[in-house]
Amino acid sequence: MNRRQFLKTALALPAGAWMSRYNLLAQPALNQIKITAIKSIVLKNQWKTLVKVETDAGISGFGESGATGEIFRGWVHKGNKPIEDKLIGEDPLAIEKLYYKMSTQVHNLVSQGSVFSGIDMALWDIAGKVLNQPVHRLLGGPFREKIKLYHGSQPEDMLDKKSCADWADTIRANPRGWSTIKMSFNQVFGFDRQERDIPMLGPNDFVKLRTAFNNVREALGMDYDIIAHGHSEFDLPTSVGIAKAIAPSKVLWLEDPLPPHYSDSWKALKQQSPVPIMNGEKVEMPKGFLPFLQNQAVDIIHPDLAWCGGITGARKIADLASLYRIPVALHNLGGYALLMASVQYAASIHDFVILENAIDKGQGTELMGEDPVVVTNSYIDVPKEPGLMRMDQDFLKANMRPGEIWWGA
C-alpha cells in the first residue's frame, strides 16, 4: 500500500479509531452529564483530604488530595476564580480538558498539584462508573492482575542485634506476608526525622549506619528486600556517605536523601552512589520530574497520586519515564481512596515496581472501603469493579475529624 492509498483508507475510518483507548470508550457518553458539586471531608488520624465530585446523574466519584482540608477548600471554593468555578457544569468525562483547567488556568499562580490531584482521581472514578469499566482498563491496562506492596517498619534499636532479631520475628509473623520493608534510619544518628538543620555527617556516623543495616540484614536474611528511607534532610556529601555505608547490606534503593526539587546534586549523588537512588514523593506535576529524567539523576521515581497531579498527571509522568527507561514505584501513605487509585494506576503502566501502603498503621486505611483489603504474600488483587473503589460511607461518617461537616463544601 502506497502513501496515497494509506491516507485514503485512514481518512475513511471512523474518528474513534484514532482516539486513545479512553476517548474511544468515552465517546458515546460525552456531554451526557455535568458536574454539580465538589465536596470534601477530613477523617480522624488522617491529614489528607477525601474528595467527592457529584454529578446531575446521581453518580459520584471519590479521590484523595494531598493537601490539608483548609488548603484544599481555600483553592477549590474561595479566592479569585477558585477551581470549582472552572468545573461546575462541565462534563466529568472530559478529563484531559479539566486537568488543563485545574493545572494551568488559575489566576496569578499555578494551582497546587496536591489540591487538584484528588479531584482528578474522582473524575476517573466517575468515568469508570459511567462506562462500567475499572479505571485500569480505561488507562489501557492491565499489565498485571496483582500489585506488590511494601511495608514501612524498623527495629526499635538498629544498633542492637537482639532488637533487630525480635523485630524480624514480627515481620515474618505478619499475616500480610510482607517481603519488602522500608525503614527510616535517623535513630542511628540520634535525631528526629522531622529535623532539617542537620549538619554534615562524618565517618563515625557512617560506621554506625553500616553496623545498623548489617544487623537488619543479618536478622532478616536475604529473602527480604530492604529500602533505606531518607526524608529530604541531608546534604550531598552526607547522602554519598550514607549510600556507601548501606551498600554492603544490599538495599533495594536509597530514597529521598536530598531536598526534593531538582538540583545537579541529585545527578552527582547518582554518579557516586553504589546503590540505586530514588526520589519523587513530593515532586509535583510532569514538569517537576522531567529534569530528573533528562539528566539521569535517579534510578527510580516514585510519584504520589495525591500530590503529583492525580492519575492524569501520574500517567504523563510514567510516559516521560518510559522514554528514559526509568521504572516507576508509588509513594502512598494515604487512605483507602488513594490506595485503590494507586493500585488501578499501577496495573496500567508497563515498568511498575512496587507500591507503598498505610495498611495496619492506625489510620483506618483498610476499613474505609466496602470491600475488604486483602494482601497475600505482599500482593493485592487489582479490582475488576467499575470505577476506582467503593467507599464505606457509614465508616467515613463515624470517623470524621471533630468539626467536620458531612460532605460539606
C-alpha positions, 0 to 999 in steps of 0.5 A, spaced: 500 500 500 502 506 497 502 513 501 496 515 497 492 509 498 494 509 506 491 516 507 485 514 503 483 508 507 485 512 514 481 518 512 475 513 511 475 510 518 471 512 523 474 518 528 474 513 534 479 509 531 484 514 532 482 516 539 486 513 545 483 507 548 479 512 553 476 517 548 474 511 544 470 508 550 468 515 552 465 517 546 458 515 546 457 518 553 460 525 552 456 531 554 451 526 557 452 529 564 455 535 568 458 536 574 454 539 580 458 539 586 465 538 589 465 536 596 470 534 601 471 531 608 477 530 613 477 523 617 480 522 624 488 520 624 488 522 617 491 529 614 489 528 607 483 530 604 477 525 601 474 528 595 467 527 592 465 530 585 457 529 584 454 529 578 446 531 575 446 523 574 446 521 581 453 518 580 459 520 584 466 519 584 471 519 590 479 521 590 484 523 595 488 530 595 494 531 598 493 537 601 490 539 608 482 540 608 483 548 609 488 548 603 484 544 599 477 548 600 481 555 600 483 553 592 477 549 590 471 554 593 474 561 595 479 566 592 479 569 585 476 564 580 477 558 585 477 551 581 470 549 582 468 555 578 472 552 572 468 545 573 461 546 575 457 544 569 462 541 565 462 534 563 466 529 568 468 525 562 472 530 559 478 529 563 484 531 559 480 538 558 479 539 566 486 537 568 488 543 563 483 547 567 485 545 574 493 545 572 494 551 568 488 556 568 488 559 575 489 566 576 496 569 578 499 562 580 499 555 578 494 551 582 497 546 587 498 539 584 496 536 591 489 540 591 487 538 584 490 531 584 484 528 588 479 531 584 482 528 578 482 521 581 474 522 582 473 524 575 476 517 573 472 514 578 466 517 575 468 515 568 469 508 570 462 508 573 459 511 567 462 506 562 462 500 567 469 499 566 475 499 572 479 505 571 485 500 569 482 498 563 480 505 561 488 507 562 489 501 557 491 496 562 492 491 565 499 489 565 498 485 571 492 482 575 496 483 582 500 489 585 506 488 590 506 492 596 511 494 601 511 495 608 514 501 612 517 498 619 524 498 623 527 495 629 526 499 635 534 499 636 538 498 629 544 498 633 542 492 637 542 485 634 537 482 639 532 488 637 533 487 630 532 479 631 525 480 635 523 485 630 524 480 624 520 475 628 514 480 627 515 481 620 515 474 618 509 473 623 505 478 619 499 475 616 500 480 610 506 476 608 510 482 607 517 481 603 519 488 602 520 493 608 522 500 608 525 503 614 527 510 616 534 510 619 535 517 623 535 513 630 542 511 628 544 518 628 540 520 634 535 525 631 528 526 629 526 525 622 522 531 622 529 535 623 532 539 617 538 543 620 542 537 620 549 538 619 554 534 615 555 527 617 562 524 618 565 517 618 563 515 625 556 516 623 557 512 617 560 506 621 554 506 625 549 506 619 553 500 616 553 496 623 545 498 623 543 495 616 548 489 617 544 487 623 537 488 619 540 484 614 543 479 618 536 478 622 532 478 616 536 474 611 536 475 604 529 473 602 527 480 604 528 486 600 530 492 604 529 500 602 533 505 606 528 511 607 531 518 607 526 524 608 529 530 604 534 532 610 541 531 608 546 534 604 550 531 598 556 529 601 552 526 607 547 522 602 554 519 598 556 517 605 550 514 607 549 510 600 556 507 601 555 505 608 548 501 606 551 498 600 554 492 603 547 490 606 544 490 599 538 495 599 533 495 594 534 503 593 536 509 597 530 514 597 529 521 598 536 523 601 536 530 598 531 536 598 526 534 593 526 539 587 531 538 582 538 540 583 545 537 579 546 534 586 541 529 585 545 527 578 552 527 582 549 523 588 547 518 582 554 518 579 557 516 586 552 512 589 553 504 589 546 503 590 540 505 586 537 512 588 530 514 588 526 520 589 519 523 587 514 523 593 513 530 593 515 532 586 509 535 583 506 535 576 510 532 569 514 538 569 517 537 576 520 530 574 522 531 567 529 534 569 530 528 573 529 524 567 533 528 562 539 528 566 539 521 569 539 523 576 535 517 579 534 510 578 527 510 580 521 515 581 516 514 585 510 519 584 504 520 589 497 520 586 495 525 591 500 530 590 503 529 583 497 531 579 492 525 580 492 519 575 492 524 569 498 527 571 501 520 574 500 517 567 504 523 563 509 522 568 510 514 567 510 516 559 516 521 560 519 515 564 518 510 559 522 514 554 528 514 559 527 507 561 526 509 568 521 504 572 516 507 576 514 505 584 508 509 588 509 513 594 502 512 598 501 513 605 494 515 604 487 512 605 483 507 602 481 512 596 488 513 594 490 506 595 485 503 590 487 509 585 494 507 586 493 500 585 488 501 578 494 506 576 499 501 577 496 495 573 496 500 567 503 502 566 508 497 563 515 498 568 511 498 575 515 496 581 512 496 587 507 500 591 507 503 598 501 502 603 498 505 610 495 498 611 495 496 619 498 503 621 492 506 625 489 510 620 483 506 618 486 505 611 483 498 610 476 499 613 474 505 609 472 501 603 466 496 602 470 491 600 475 488 604 483 489 603 486 483 602 494 482 601 497 475 600 504 474 600 505 482 599 500 482 593 493 485 592 488 483 587 487 489 582 479 490 582 475 488 576 469 493 579 467 499 575 470 505 577 476 506 582 473 503 589 467 503 593 467 507 599 464 505 606 460 511 607 457 509 614 465 508 616 467 515 613 461 518 617 463 515 624 470 517 623 470 524 621 475 529 624 471 533 630 468 539 626 467 536 620 461 537 616 458 531 612 460 532 605 460 539 606 463 544 601 
